[in-house]
Amino acid sequence: MKIIKILGTGCPNCITTEKIITEVVKELNIDAEIIKVTDIVEIMMYDVMRTPSIVVDEKVVFKGKVPSKTTVKALLIDNFANNACCSDENMESSSCSTNNEDTPCC
């Protein structure tokens, strides 16, 4: 399961961002936990000075404004596709478990 964090203090833009992410996760049937981070000290730990921001598996992938639904889809598809074959649960059946140069991992 992926962890998606929305960094923001609770302003309307942060609430809108959370709604967009929730919609996209449901539409794409992504196995993810969505966490809203409102504590300013915790937000600053991500070196983010503008919110809302989106963090996927502890990596800041978007910051500073409300993303469009299309942007969120692209971010999540890209992030989840790039990491799909390397996840622990898929290791056995993926190209990651082989040393075959013709089938590179991710």
Residue frames as a rotation matrix with the C-alpha (Angstrom) as fourth column:
MET 1
0.579 0.816 0.000 0.00
0.816 -0.579 0.000 0.00
0.000 0.000 -1.000 0.00
LYS 2
-0.379 -0.644 0.664 1.20
0.630 -0.706 -0.325 3.46
0.678 0.295 0.673 -0.91
ILE 3
0.021 0.313 -0.949 1.03
0.872 -0.470 -0.136 6.41
-0.489 -0.825 -0.283 1.46
ILE 4
-0.224 0.007 0.975 -0.19
0.653 -0.741 0.156 9.72
0.723 0.671 0.161 0.04
LYS 5
-0.222 0.096 -0.970 0.05
0.865 -0.440 -0.241 12.76
-0.450 -0.893 0.014 2.28
ILE 6
0.324 0.330 0.887 -1.61
0.606 -0.792 0.074 16.09
0.727 0.513 -0.456 1.72
LEU 7
-0.493 -0.560 -0.665 0.36
0.866 -0.389 -0.314 18.81
-0.083 -0.731 0.677 3.47
GLY 8
-0.459 0.349 0.817 -1.67
0.152 -0.875 0.459 21.84
0.875 0.335 0.348 4.44
THR 9
-0.996 -0.046 0.070 -3.10
-0.054 -0.289 -0.956 23.66
0.064 -0.956 0.286 7.42
GLY 10
-0.481 0.877 0.020 -6.75
0.723 0.409 -0.557 23.19
-0.496 -0.253 -0.830 6.45
CYS 11
-0.567 0.244 -0.786 -7.37
-0.409 -0.913 0.011 26.10
-0.715 0.328 0.618 4.10
PRO 12
0.516 0.854 -0.072 -9.94
-0.451 0.200 -0.870 25.73
-0.728 0.481 0.488 1.29
ASN 13
0.309 -0.472 -0.826 -7.15
-0.911 0.102 -0.400 24.93
0.273 0.876 -0.398 -1.22
CYS 14
-0.760 -0.607 0.233 -5.90
-0.650 0.704 -0.287 22.08
0.010 -0.369 -0.929 0.97
ILE 15
-0.228 0.784 0.578 -9.42
-0.289 0.513 -0.809 20.69
-0.930 -0.351 0.110 1.38
THR 16
0.659 0.446 -0.606 -9.94
-0.670 -0.018 -0.742 20.84
-0.342 0.895 0.287 -2.40
THR 17
-0.185 -0.833 -0.522 -6.64
-0.916 0.338 -0.214 19.06
0.355 0.438 -0.826 -2.98
GLU 18
-0.760 -0.050 0.648 -7.64
-0.432 0.784 -0.446 16.29
-0.486 -0.619 -0.618 -0.59
LYS 19
0.278 0.945 0.173 -10.97
-0.345 0.267 -0.900 15.84
-0.896 0.191 0.400 -2.41
ILE 20
0.520 -0.150 -0.841 -9.25
-0.851 -0.008 -0.525 15.64
0.072 0.989 -0.132 -5.80
ILE 21
-0.574 -0.813 -0.100 -6.73
-0.788 0.581 -0.203 13.08
0.223 -0.037 -0.974 -4.57
THR 22
-0.511 0.471 0.720 -9.46
-0.329 0.666 -0.669 10.98
-0.794 -0.578 -0.185 -2.96
GLU 23
0.573 0.764 -0.295 -11.48
-0.528 0.069 -0.847 11.02
-0.627 0.641 0.443 -6.20
VAL 24
0.259 -0.556 -0.790 -8.50
-0.905 0.147 -0.400 10.01
0.338 0.818 -0.464 -8.33
VAL 25
-0.746 -0.541 0.389 -7.44
-0.655 0.700 -0.283 7.23
-0.119 -0.466 -0.877 -5.96
LYS 26
-0.120 0.804 0.582 -10.98
-0.239 0.546 -0.803 5.80
-0.964 -0.235 0.126 -6.11
GLU 27
0.673 0.405 -0.618 -11.24
-0.645 -0.086 -0.759 6.18
-0.361 0.910 0.204 -9.90
LEU 28
0.094 -0.754 -0.650 -7.90
-0.847 0.283 -0.450 4.48
0.523 0.593 -0.613 -10.51
ASN 29
0.920 0.334 -0.206 -8.54
-0.166 0.807 0.566 1.85
0.355 -0.487 0.798 -7.82
ILE 30
-0.056 -0.997 0.052 -5.18
-0.263 -0.036 -0.964 2.56
0.963 -0.068 -0.260 -6.20
ASP 31
0.587 0.134 -0.799 -4.33
0.648 0.514 0.562 0.80
0.486 -0.847 0.214 -2.95
ALA 32
-0.478 -0.739 0.475 -3.28
0.331 -0.652 -0.682 3.84
0.814 -0.169 0.556 -0.95
GLU 33
0.161 0.429 -0.889 -3.74
0.980 -0.180 0.090 5.43
-0.122 -0.885 -0.449 2.43
ILE 34
0.022 -0.072 0.997 -4.43
0.394 -0.916 -0.075 9.16
0.919 0.394 0.009 2.30
ILE 35
0.046 -0.127 -0.991 -3.16
0.992 -0.108 0.060 11.14
-0.114 -0.986 0.121 5.27
LYS 36
0.603 0.166 0.781 -3.80
0.310 -0.950 -0.037 14.82
0.735 0.264 -0.624 5.88
VAL 37
-0.167 -0.749 -0.642 -0.89
0.980 -0.057 -0.188 16.56
0.104 -0.660 0.744 7.61
THR 38
0.640 0.517 0.569 -1.89
0.453 -0.851 0.265 19.86
0.621 0.089 -0.779 9.21
ASP 39
0.734 -0.427 -0.528 0.87
0.469 -0.244 0.849 20.35
-0.492 -0.871 0.021 11.77
ILE 40
0.941 -0.324 -0.098 3.10
-0.316 -0.737 -0.597 23.18
0.121 0.593 -0.796 10.53
VAL 41
0.174 -0.921 0.348 6.24
-0.808 0.068 0.585 21.71
-0.562 -0.383 -0.733 12.14
GLU 42
0.041 -0.099 0.994 5.68
0.239 0.967 0.086 18.39
-0.970 0.234 0.063 10.37
ILE 43
0.902 0.315 0.295 4.97
0.366 -0.197 -0.909 20.18
-0.228 0.929 -0.293 7.09
MET 44
0.721 -0.676 -0.153 8.25
-0.689 -0.722 -0.059 22.11
-0.070 0.148 -0.987 7.40
MET 45
0.102 -0.682 0.724 10.12
-0.317 0.667 0.674 18.81
-0.943 -0.298 -0.149 7.79
TYR 46
0.400 0.109 0.910 9.36
0.727 0.567 -0.387 18.21
-0.558 0.816 0.148 4.10
ASP 47
-0.650 -0.688 -0.322 11.06
0.415 -0.676 0.609 21.51
-0.637 0.262 0.725 3.20
VAL 48
-0.246 0.702 0.668 7.75
0.876 -0.133 0.463 22.83
0.414 0.699 -0.583 1.90
MET 49
-0.899 -0.113 -0.422 7.07
0.304 -0.857 -0.417 26.53
-0.315 -0.503 0.805 2.23
ARG 50
-0.572 0.757 -0.317 3.82
-0.820 -0.537 0.198 26.65
-0.021 0.373 0.928 0.22
THR 51
-0.773 0.423 0.473 0.77
0.246 0.887 -0.392 24.49
-0.585 -0.186 -0.789 0.56
PRO 52
0.757 0.234 0.610 -1.08
-0.436 0.877 0.203 22.48
-0.487 -0.420 0.766 -0.47
SER 53
-0.270 -0.848 -0.457 1.60
-0.961 0.267 0.072 19.91
0.061 0.459 -0.887 -1.22
ILE 54
0.852 0.508 -0.130 1.42
-0.512 0.859 -0.001 16.23
0.111 0.067 0.992 -2.08
VAL 55
-0.286 -0.912 0.293 3.82
-0.942 0.324 0.090 13.61
-0.178 -0.250 -0.952 -0.76
VAL 56
0.788 0.448 -0.423 3.87
-0.527 0.846 -0.086 10.06
0.319 0.291 0.902 -2.11
ASP 57
0.790 -0.460 -0.406 5.87
0.549 0.825 0.134 7.54
0.273 -0.329 0.904 -0.09
GLU 58
0.509 -0.509 -0.694 7.78
0.551 -0.427 0.717 10.35
-0.661 -0.747 0.063 1.64
LYS 59
-0.656 -0.672 0.343 8.71
0.705 -0.382 0.598 12.14
-0.271 0.634 0.724 -1.61
VAL 60
-0.057 0.601 -0.797 7.26
-0.022 -0.799 -0.601 15.59
-0.998 -0.017 0.059 -2.33
VAL 61
-0.473 -0.060 0.879 5.74
0.791 0.411 0.454 15.32
-0.388 0.910 -0.147 -5.82
PHE 62
-0.086 0.496 0.864 3.71
0.644 -0.634 0.428 18.55
0.760 0.593 -0.265 -6.02
LYS 63
-0.260 0.011 -0.965 3.56
0.907 -0.340 -0.248 21.79
-0.331 -0.940 0.079 -4.08
GLY 64
-0.877 -0.297 -0.377 2.25
0.293 -0.953 0.069 25.29
-0.380 -0.050 0.924 -3.89
LYS 65
-0.595 0.733 -0.331 -1.19
-0.802 -0.571 0.176 25.21
-0.060 0.370 0.927 -5.49
VAL 66
0.180 0.741 0.647 -4.30
-0.426 0.651 -0.628 23.14
-0.887 -0.163 0.432 -6.05
PRO 67
-0.861 -0.505 0.054 -3.50
-0.190 0.418 0.888 20.52
-0.471 0.755 -0.456 -8.68
SER 68
-0.099 0.818 -0.567 -5.94
-0.990 -0.024 0.138 19.73
0.099 0.575 0.812 -11.46
LYS 69
0.598 0.392 0.699 -7.50
-0.475 0.876 -0.084 16.29
-0.645 -0.282 0.710 -11.52
THR 70
0.938 -0.290 -0.189 -5.49
-0.059 0.405 -0.912 15.56
0.341 0.867 0.363 -14.68
THR 71
0.097 -0.947 0.305 -2.26
-0.719 -0.279 -0.637 16.51
0.689 -0.157 -0.708 -12.89
VAL 72
0.012 -0.038 0.999 -3.05
-0.910 0.414 0.026 14.25
-0.415 -0.909 -0.030 -9.93
LYS 73
0.909 0.335 0.249 -3.84
-0.197 0.870 -0.452 11.35
-0.368 0.361 0.857 -12.26
ALA 74
0.685 -0.705 -0.183 -0.55
-0.189 0.072 -0.979 11.82
0.704 0.705 -0.084 -14.08
LEU 75
-0.078 -0.728 0.681 1.41
-0.921 -0.210 -0.330 12.08
0.383 -0.652 -0.654 -10.81
LEU 76
0.188 0.228 0.955 -0.14
-0.757 0.653 -0.007 8.97
-0.626 -0.722 0.295 -9.32
ILE 77
0.988 0.153 0.032 -0.01
-0.093 0.737 -0.670 6.88
-0.126 0.659 0.742 -12.48
ASP 78
0.455 -0.887 -0.071 3.62
-0.392 -0.128 -0.911 7.84
0.799 0.443 -0.406 -13.01
ASN 79
-0.189 -0.560 0.807 4.61
-0.968 -0.033 -0.250 7.22
0.167 -0.828 -0.536 -9.41
PHE 80
0.342 0.394 0.853 2.72
-0.620 0.777 -0.110 3.96
-0.706 -0.491 0.510 -9.01
ALA 81
0.990 0.001 -0.139 3.76
-0.114 0.578 -0.808 2.59
0.080 0.816 0.572 -12.41
ASN 82
0.289 -0.957 -0.001 7.42
-0.590 -0.177 -0.788 3.39
0.754 0.228 -0.616 -11.83
ASN 83
-0.471 -0.483 0.738 7.39
-0.881 0.214 -0.422 1.54
0.046 -0.849 -0.526 -8.53
ALA 84
0.522 0.851 0.051 4.94
-0.853 0.520 0.047 -1.26
0.014 -0.068 0.998 -9.30
CYS 85
0.668 -0.234 -0.706 7.34
-0.102 0.912 -0.398 -4.02
0.737 0.338 0.585 -10.23
CYS 86
-0.383 -0.924 -0.001 9.70
-0.070 0.030 -0.997 -3.19
0.921 -0.381 -0.076 -7.40
SER 87
0.144 0.480 0.865 7.22
-0.922 -0.251 0.293 -3.46
0.358 -0.840 0.407 -4.58
ASP 88
-0.648 -0.461 0.606 7.74
-0.708 0.658 -0.256 -6.26
-0.281 -0.595 -0.753 -2.09
GLU 89
0.057 0.761 0.646 4.48
-0.325 0.626 -0.709 -8.00
-0.944 -0.170 0.283 -2.92
ASN 90
0.907 0.314 -0.279 5.30
-0.340 0.159 -0.927 -8.15
-0.247 0.936 0.251 -6.65
MET 91
0.090 -0.993 -0.076 8.96
-0.891 -0.114 0.440 -9.09
-0.446 0.028 -0.895 -6.36
GLU 92
-0.238 -0.193 0.952 8.47
-0.043 0.981 0.188 -12.78
-0.970 0.004 -0.242 -7.17
SER 93
0.331 0.514 0.791 6.56
0.722 0.402 -0.563 -12.27
-0.608 0.757 -0.238 -10.40
SER 94
0.897 0.043 -0.439 8.31
-0.158 -0.898 -0.411 -9.17
-0.412 0.439 -0.799 -11.65
SER 95
0.719 -0.692 0.059 11.34
0.210 0.136 -0.968 -8.59
0.662 0.708 0.244 -13.80
CYS 96
0.416 -0.562 0.715 13.05
-0.830 -0.556 0.046 -7.38
0.371 -0.612 -0.698 -10.61
SER 97
0.605 -0.121 0.787 13.46
-0.506 0.704 0.498 -10.97
-0.614 -0.700 0.365 -9.52
THR 98
0.813 -0.350 0.466 15.51
0.559 0.694 -0.455 -11.88
-0.164 0.630 0.759 -12.60
ASN 99
0.022 -0.869 -0.495 18.93
0.090 -0.492 0.866 -10.94
-0.996 -0.064 0.068 -13.82
ASN 100
0.113 0.124 0.986 17.71
0.941 0.304 -0.146 -10.82
-0.318 0.945 -0.082 -17.40
GLU 101
-0.679 -0.462 -0.570 19.17
0.288 -0.883 0.372 -7.76
-0.675 0.088 0.733 -19.16
ASP 102
-0.840 0.417 0.347 16.42
0.329 -0.117 0.937 -7.95
0.431 0.901 -0.039 -21.79
THR 103
0.289 0.956 -0.049 13.79
0.543 -0.122 0.831 -7.28
0.788 -0.266 -0.555 -19.11
PRO 104
-0.729 -0.647 0.223 15.07
0.207 -0.518 -0.830 -4.39
0.652 -0.559 0.512 -17.02
CYS 105
-0.220 0.613 -0.759 13.40
0.974 0.091 -0.208 -3.50
-0.059 -0.785 -0.617 -13.77
CYS 106
0.541 0.588 -0.601 11.30
0.641 -0.751 -0.159 -0.34
-0.545 -0.300 -0.783 -13.69
